[in-house]
Amino acid sequence: MLVNMNSYDRNENLIRFIDSLDGKKHIGLIYDDPDFAKLLKFRFIKNGLQNGENCIYVTDEDSGKVVVDMITYGIPIRYFQTNKIIVYHQNGAGKTRQEIQENTDKNMEIVRSSLVPPFRIVGRLVPNIGNVDGITVQMDLEKKTHQHYHDFGGIVMCSYDMSKIEKTKRKKWIEELYRNHHHVIKISTKDGSEVVTASSL
């Protein structure tokens, strides 16, 4: 399934798609409009909370600001008070591939220790994907996640700001994201928006 959307109807169509997500899935979100992407991520989280799912939001932003933004969006504060949603700030990026991998492993352990099925996860474990080492570690993690998604007890949404993806091979990295997710939501102010499923590739 490939659905192209112009700016007029993209909100309705993408929100309808977000609202349809359930079960065990591995979703990619690629965007050049961070504000709209954040609304979709918050909608995805809010749906999970309303379904009784436990939610984790991994971010490179200030976690306190994210919590305030979520409450402003309409996510009730009681979910934070009862730890139904946890916001994690990613560990440092690291300077070498080994350091990046070690920090990613730490991030993974923190997230895993908080997982209680059924769950939803939003975010990405490698903060800096603007260099080859960082994006390579992240792509390896995407492949492993996709291969073993059936072992998970929920839905994972991996988010990518296009402007932060390593530039020299950006097209290649994005193609890998399409191959290693069940669905990819692409939000582009230039080319329009689309939802692509793996079966359409």
N, C-alpha and C positions, 0 to 999 in steps of 0.2 A: 504494500500500500504506500503510495506517495501522494501526499496532499500538499499542493502549493497554495499559499495564502497571500493576498495583498494586505496592505496596512489597514484597510477598512474592516476586514472581517477576521483578521488574525487573532484578536483577543478572544472572540467567541469560540473559534475553532480550536485554538490551543488549550483554552480552559476546559472545553468539552473533552479533549483528549486527556488532559491531566486528571479530570474527574473520572475517567474510565479505567485508570490504572489500578490494578489489584494483583494479588497473588505474588509469585516469585518472578521478578523481572529485573533486568539490568538495563537501565535507561541512560542515554547520553543527552546532555543539554549543552549545545554550542551556541554562543551568542556574541553579538557586538552591541547589544543594548542591555547593560547591566541592570538598570532599573526595572525593565519589563521582565527580565530573567528572574530577578529577585521576587517579583510578584508571583511568578509561576512556581518557584521553589517554595514560597510560603504557602501557596494554595495546596501544593502537594503535601506539605507537612500538616497543614490544618485538616485536610481530608483524612490523613492517617490517624491523627489524634481523635477525630470524631468517630473513627471506626474502632477505637480502642487499641490502636497500635502504639508501640513505643518508638519515639523518633530521636534521631541524632543528626545534628547539623554541624558539619565540619567546615571551618572558614579560616581565611587568612586576615579577615577583618577583626576589629576589636569585638570580643564576644559580648561585652556589655551593651555595645551599640546595637548589635544584632538582636539581642533580647528585647531592647526597647523598640526596635523596628518591627519585630514580630508582634509585640503587644499592640503597637499602633495599628498594625495591619488588621488586628482583630483576633489574634490567638490569645485566649483567656490566660490570665496569670496563674490560675490554679494548676495548669499543666507544668509550669516551671517549678511551682512549689512542691509538687508531688513527683518530680523527676520523670514525668512522662515524656518530656522533651529535654534534651541536654545539648548545649551548644559548646563545642570544643574549638579552641584556637590551635591551629597546626603548630607542631614543633618546628624549630628553625630549619632553614633550607639546606644548609651544608654547602661546602665549597668543592668537594670531590664527589665522584659517583658513590664511593664507599660511604662517605658521611651522609649523603642524600639517602642511600639505602638504609643506613642505620636509623636515621630520623624517621623515615617512612615506616620502618618496622616498629618503632616506638609508637607512632601515631596509630598504627594498626592494632597494637596490643591494647592501647587505651580505648579504642572504639570497641574492640571485641569484648573487653571486660565489662562493657555496659550493655551489650546486646541481650535483649529479652524478647524472643519471638512472641507475637508477630511484630515486625519492626519496619521502619523506613529510615534510610540514610540519605542525606544530601551532602554533597561536597566532593572533596578530592584530598588525597593524603599527601601529595607532594606540593608544597607551596609554590616553588619556583619552577615553572615549566617553560621558561623563556630561554633555557640553554639546553644543549643536546643531552647532557647527563641527566638533568632533571626530567625532561620529557621522556627519555628512554626508560628510566625507572618507573615512571607513571604508566607508560604503555605496557611494560612487562606486567605490572599489577592489574591493568585492565584485562589482559589476556587470561591471567590466572583466575580473576574474578569471573569472567565469562565462562570459562571452562567448568567452573565448580558452582555456578549460581544455584543449581538445584539443591545444593547442600545448605543454602541459606534459608532463613525463616522469614524473608521479607523482600522488600523492593529497595534497590540501590539506584540513586540518581547521581551520576557523576557530572559535575559542571565545569565548563571551560569557557573563559572569556577569550575570544579569538585573538584579541590584541596581545594576549600574554603567551600565546603558543609560539614556540621557537620558530623564527621567521624563515630560515634558509630551506627548511623542508616542511613548511606548514601544511602544504597540500597532502603530503605523505602522512603526516601525523593525523590529520582529519580523516583521511581514508581509513586509517587503522581504527579510529574511533567508530566509524560506521561498521566496520567488520566485527567489532568486539562488543556490540550492544544489541539487544533485541529491538530497540527503537532508538532513534536519534531525533531529538527536536532541535532544529536549527532556526535561530532567530537572527535575521539579517536585515538591517535597515536599508541595505543596498539592493540585495537580490530577492527580498521577500522571505517568508518563513515557510518551513515545511516540516512534516513528520515523515520519517523514513523507517520502514521496518526491514529487518534483515532479509526477509524473503523477497524483497523487491530489488536487492542488489545483484 
